[in-house]
Amino acid sequence: MQRLLLNSYNQPMDKEKYIDLHVHTTYSDGNFSPKEVIKYCKKVNVVAVGITDHDTTDGIKEAVEEGKKEGIEVIPGVELSAEYEESTEGEVHILGYYIDYEDKFLQQKLELFRKARQERAYKIIEKLRSLNVFLDEEEVFKNKNSAQSIGRLHFARLMVEKKITSSIKEAFELYLGYNRPAYVPKVKLKLQEAISMIVQSKGVPVLAHPYFGICIDSKTIKKFISYGIKGIEVYHSKHHKNVVEELTNLAEKYGLIITGGSDCHGTVDSSTPLLGSMKISYSILEQLKKYKEKCENVKDFCLTDN
């Protein structure tokens, strides 16, 4: 990992400077290109952004280059899906921060999951056809960037565009959501494997949006820690104030890094982008940096320091 990605751009970090560590681009299921993400950060006074696309790191380089031009700090990341039976959808998401996104092992693994996503997309197309919903394959895969990491949100957007459904929410409720008639599960990693992939690529594994699909308590947190989780996404666009307080207490009790992000996918149903809507202090990022830098100063990356 290039150390320059750990450094800020020497901007004075006053109380009006904010971060967003969970943003998706057109390289997965967002509809902002990496350049557009950076430009929007500038517009809404977000000084540091985490690029965390699903199963791909292809948008990071573009974001880093644009970030240098605009004075926006870019945190290279990824979001992985892992099996977890106690979740309402049988999975949890793991964020990896400050990964070496050029790591060969990581890229080989991600390529396997991108191929699995494409196979899943064809299965969704067939299921929709059986329901008399016809989507052209070329239109489904029209975005050359996101085609490699295609997900249900791509289908939902196209269904709205074709006036098959009135909204993305309706597309999920009627067809694409968990246990709905066109639902096809993703190929998922074992939880320990997802965390190990991030650690092996010199990244910091963080449990994403804990209150979105799973119930978090001390017992659950200790289980994730035993698997190697180092942080928890306390601040998220779907976390209410009482949830933030509860997660903060758990993180502090068990010595976990606190992170936060909007989980922005660009404009959804023509809504205002979530990027910049959360006022997450730059001090949150500083703690993540301290942990990463500490790990870089030991021979073996922080695998068992909890």
N, C-alpha and C positions, 0 to 999 in steps of 0.2 A: 504493500500500500504506500502510495506516495505521501510523505508526511505533510506536504502542503495542503492536503485535504483536511488535515486536522486543525489547521490554522485559520483564524478569522482573517478578515480583510482590513484589520486595524481600524474598524469603525468604532466610535464611542458607543458603548452599549448602555443607553439610558433606559428609563422605564417605558419609553415609547417604542422600543425596538423588540420585535417578536419573531418567533420561529414557527415552523410547521414541519414535523418530522415524518409525516405520513401522507404522501402524495403520489398519485398514479398518472401516467402519461399515455400517449397514443401507442406506446410500445406494449402496453397490456390493455386494460379496459378503461383508461381515461380518454377524454377527447380534447385535452390540451397536449400539444407537442411539448417536448422538453424546453424548447425555446420559449414557447408561450407560457409555460409554468414560471420561468424566470422573469419574464416581462410582467406577468401578473403579480409576482412577489413584489416587484419594484412598485407597482401601482398601489398595493395594499400595505406597504411598509413591513413586509416580512423579509428579514435580513439573512435568514438561513433556512434551507429547505432540504428535507430528506426525500430522495427519489426512491420509491419503494414499490416498483412494479411487481406484478405476480409472475414468478418463475422466470424472470428475465432481467438482465442488467444492461440491455442494449441502449437504453435511453440515457444512461448516466454520463457518458463521454460528452454528448451534445449539451447536456445540462451544465456540466462543469465548464465547458468552453464558453457558453453563454453567460454563466455566472461570473466568470472572470471579467467579461466585458461590462457587465452591469453592476458589479460589486456585490453579488449575492453569493453567499457561502453555500456550497452544495455538499450534502452528506450522502455518500454512496450507500445504497441499501437494496434490499430485496424483501419480498413477502412470500413465505412458503406456507402451503396448507399441509397439515399433519393430522393423522388419525387421532381421534379422541372420542370414545364412545359416550362419554358423559355429556357431550355437547348436543344441543338440539338438532344439529345437522351432522353429527358424527365427526366433527373436525374442529380444530383450532388453527389460528394463524400465528405464525412466528415471524417477527421482523428481524432482519439482520442489518446492523449498522456498522459503518466503516469497514465493510467487507473489501477484500482485494478482488475487485470485480473482473480482473483479468486472470484469476487463478484457474488453471486448466481443469483441475478436479471439479471445481464448482461449475464451470461451463459445461463439462461433459454431463454432469447430473442434470443441470437445467435443460439441456437439449433433450434429454429423455422425457422430461415432463412437458416440454412444449409440444413434442410429437404426440404425447398422450392427450393433450388438450385438443389438438387438431382432430384426432380420432374421435374424441368425445363430441366435437362439434358436428361431425357427420352423423353421429347417432342421434343428436338432438334434431337435426334436419329431418331425419327419417321419422322420428317420433311426431314431430309437428305435421309432417305429411299425412301420417295416419289419422291425425285430428283435422284433416282438411285445411291445414295452414301451410301454404306453399311459399317458401323463401328460396330465391335463386342462390345457388352456391357461390357464384361469382360475386354477388352482392354481400354475402356473409363474409367472404374473405377479401373484400375489396381493398382494405387497408393493409398494405404490404408490411407495415411495422407491427401492427397488433395481431395480424393473422397467425403469427407464431405463438402467441400467448392468448388465444381467443377464449372468451368466457361467456357466461350467460348474459352479461350486460350488453354485449355486442348484439345478441339476438333481440334483447328487449328494445334497444334503440331502433333496430331495423323494423320491428313490429309496430312501433309507434310511427315511424316514417311511412310505413305502408298502410297505416290506419287500421291495422288489425286489432290493436288495442289503443286505448286513449292515453295511456301513460305507461311508463316503465314499471311503476308499482303494479298496475293491472296485469302487465305481461308476466310478472313473477307470480302474482296471486292466481292467475288462471292457467298458466302453462309451465313456467320455468322454475318456480320455487320448490323447495324441498318437499318431496312426496306429491308434487303436482304431475299431471300426465306427461309432460315433455321433459321432466327432470332426469338427468343422467349424472351420476356421481363422478367426481374427479378421481383420477388416480392420485392417491395421497401417500406421502412419506410416513413412516413411523415417526412418532414424536421425537424420540431420541436421535433418529437419523437426521431430521430437519435441523435440530439444534447442533448436531455434530458437523453438518455441512457448513453452517455459519461459522462455527468456531475454527474449523480447519482452514477456512478462507480468511482467518484473522479478524472476523467480525464479532460483534456483541449481540447475542440472541436476546430478544425481548418479546414477551407475550403481548400480542396485539389485542386491542379492544376486549378486555376480559369479560365485560358484562354483556357482550353481544353473542349470546348463544350458550354461555356457560355460567354456572354459579360459582362465585369465588368466595372462599373462606380460608381459614388458616390451614386446614387439612389439604385443600387443593393447592394452595401456594407452596406448601412444603413438598408436595409431590412434584410440581414443576421445577422447583429448585433442585431436587434430587436428580432430575433429568438434565440439568445444566443451564436453566434459565437464569439470566443475570439482571433482567430488568422487567418492568411492567408498564404498559401504556396507560398511565393514569388519566391523562387528559385526552378525550376523544369526543367527536361531535355527537355521539350517542350516549355519553356519560353525563347524567345529571349531577348537580352539586353534591348531593348526599353520597352518590357513588364515588365521586372524586375524593371525598373526605375518607370514605371507607378504604379505598384502594391506597390512598396516601398513608394511612395508618398501617396497613399491612406491609407496604413497601418499606417503611421506616422500621417496623418491627423485625423484618427479616433481612434487612440490609440490601434491598434491591434498588437498582437505578430507576428513577422515575423519568418517563418520557411522555411525549404527547404529540398528537397530530390530528388534523381534521379528517383524514381519509378521503381527501378530495379526488373526485373523478372528473373534474371539469364541470360542465353544465349538465345537470340531470333534469330531464323534463323541463328544460329552459329556465331552471332556477339559477339564482346567483351562486357562483362557485363557493364551496366551503373554504377554500384557501384564503387565509387571512381573517376568517370569521372568529377564530379562537385566539385569545390574547395570551399566548404561551411565552413565558419569560425566557430570554436568552440564557439565564442562569441554569435552566434545565439542560440545555445543550452543554454547558460548561462541565456539568457533572459527568455526562456521558464521555466527554473528551478526556477528563481526568482518568476515568476507568480505562479507556482505550490506551492512553499514554502509559499508564502504569503497566498494562499488559505487554506493551511493546518493549518495556525495559527489563522483562524477565525472559529467561531462556526459553521456557515452554509457555505458550500463551495461557491465559488464565482459565484453565479447564476446571480446577477444583479449589478455587480460592474462597468459596462461600463457607 
